[in-house]
Amino acid sequence: MRIHIATDHAGLEFSTRLQHHLVAQGHEVVDHGPESYDPVDDYPAFCIRAAQAVVADQRAGVEALGIVFGGSGNGEQIAANKVEGIRAALVWNPSTAELAREHNDANVIAIGARQHAFDEVTALIDRFIATPFSHDERHVRRIAQVGAFERTGELVDGPGPRTVS
């Protein structure tokens, strides 16, 4: 599988170590940056480029996923999710890593490098990569609703807001 990786300065060491781990498992790794440590670098461009590459690969029939790192993973997840077709999930334990794939067909995982030890990170990523999408009708339907909104800006189903007194 092709794995696209991006980070900021907070995740650079994790990213470098993770690339070796993934290559040893037989994955093809594409590093979208940064190339060197800069304590004031900006993650959005790195993460958006990685997300764009995941979408391009998947549309071309290439099996691909993405991994984005930062101090918390929050900003990196937000940046990746701005790319049409990306479903980036912030994960913090094995269950969230598994459910991101199984229920949401997430194609990018976001992790806070300052929140976990390296062994925890590799366990989360390995679980994410190994877990297939369930293809349950309810999950397919919900993902389609999100995708439709992403493309058209219109909500497909569901009740509107209600006033609570």
C-alpha positions in Angstrom: 0.0 0.0 0.0 1.2 3.6 -0.6 1.2 5.7 2.5 1.4 9.5 2.3 2.9 11.2 5.3 3.0 14.8 6.4 3.8 16.6 9.7 5.1 19.7 11.2 8.1 20.3 13.5 6.4 18.6 16.4 6.0 15.3 14.5 9.2 15.3 12.4 11.0 12.7 14.6 8.0 10.4 14.7 7.5 10.8 11.0 11.1 9.8 10.2 11.0 6.8 12.5 7.5 5.8 11.2 8.7 5.8 7.6 11.3 3.2 8.4 8.7 1.1 10.2 6.3 1.2 7.3 8.9 0.5 4.6 10.0 -2.5 6.7 6.4 -3.8 6.5 6.4 -3.5 2.7 4.6 -0.2 2.2 5.6 2.5 -0.2 6.0 5.7 1.7 5.8 9.2 0.2 7.0 12.0 2.5 5.2 15.3 1.9 7.4 17.2 4.4 8.9 19.0 6.0 12.4 17.9 5.1 14.1 19.5 8.1 13.3 20.8 11.6 11.9 24.4 11.7 10.2 25.3 15.0 8.0 27.8 13.2 7.0 25.8 10.2 3.4 25.7 9.0 1.7 22.4 8.7 -1.3 23.2 6.4 0.6 22.9 3.1 2.3 19.7 4.1 -0.9 18.0 5.2 -3.0 19.3 2.3 -0.5 18.0 -0.2 -0.5 14.6 1.5 -4.3 14.5 1.4 -4.4 15.6 -2.2 -2.0 12.7 -3.1 -4.2 10.2 -1.2 -7.3 11.3 -3.2 -5.4 11.3 -6.5 -4.1 7.8 -5.8 -7.4 6.4 -4.8 -9.1 7.9 -7.8 -6.5 6.3 -10.0 -7.1 2.9 -8.4 -4.0 2.9 -6.2 -4.5 1.6 -2.7 -3.4 4.5 -0.6 -3.9 6.0 2.9 -2.4 9.1 4.6 -0.9 9.9 8.0 -0.6 13.4 9.4 1.2 14.4 12.6 1.5 17.4 14.8 1.7 18.3 18.4 -2.0 17.4 19.0 -3.0 16.2 15.5 -6.0 18.6 15.6 -4.8 21.2 13.1 -3.4 18.6 10.8 -6.7 16.7 10.7 -8.6 20.0 10.0 -6.2 20.8 7.1 -6.4 17.4 5.6 -10.2 17.4 5.8 -10.4 20.6 3.6 -9.5 18.4 0.6 -12.5 17.0 -1.2 -12.7 13.3 -0.8 -10.7 13.1 2.4 -12.1 11.6 5.6 -9.4 12.3 8.2 -9.9 11.0 11.7 -8.0 12.1 14.8 -7.1 8.9 16.7 -5.9 8.5 20.2 -6.4 4.8 21.1 -6.7 1.4 19.2 -10.5 1.6 19.2 -10.6 5.0 17.5 -8.1 3.9 14.9 -10.1 0.8 14.1 -13.5 2.6 14.1 -12.2 5.3 11.8 -11.6 2.7 9.1 -14.4 0.3 9.9 -17.3 2.8 10.3 -16.1 6.0 8.5 -13.8 4.5 5.8 -11.3 7.2 6.9 -8.4 7.5 4.4 -6.2 9.7 6.6 -5.2 9.3 10.2 -4.2 12.2 12.3 -2.1 11.7 15.5 -0.7 14.0 18.1 3.0 13.2 18.3 3.2 15.0 21.7 0.4 12.8 23.1 1.9 9.3 22.6 5.0 7.3 22.8 6.4 6.0 19.5 5.3 2.4 20.2 1.7 3.6 20.7 1.8 5.5 17.5 2.9 2.5 15.5 0.3 0.4 17.1 -2.4 3.0 16.2 -1.2 3.2 12.6 -0.8 -0.5 12.1 -4.4 -1.0 13.4 -5.7 1.7 11.1 -4.0 0.2 8.0 -5.0 -3.3 8.8 -8.7 -2.6 9.5 -11.0 -2.7 6.4 -14.1 -0.7 5.9 -17.2 -2.7 7.0 -19.4 -1.7 4.0 -22.4 -1.8 6.3 -25.3 0.0 4.6 -25.7 2.6 7.4 -22.1 3.6 7.2 -22.1 3.7 3.4 -25.2 5.9 3.6 -23.7 8.3 6.1 -20.4 8.6 4.2 -22.5 9.4 1.1 -24.4 12.1 2.9 -21.1 13.8 4.0 -19.7 13.5 0.5 -22.8 15.0 -1.0 -22.7 18.0 1.3 -19.0 18.4 0.5 -19.7 18.5 -3.2 -23.0 20.5 -3.2 -23.3 22.3 0.1 -26.8 20.8 0.6 -27.9 18.4 3.3 -29.4 15.1 1.9 -31.4 13.7 4.8 -32.2 14.3 8.5 -34.5 16.5 10.4 -33.8 20.2 10.8 -33.1 22.0 14.1 -35.7 22.2 16.8 -36.2 24.6 19.7 -35.8 23.2 23.1 -37.5 24.8 26.0 
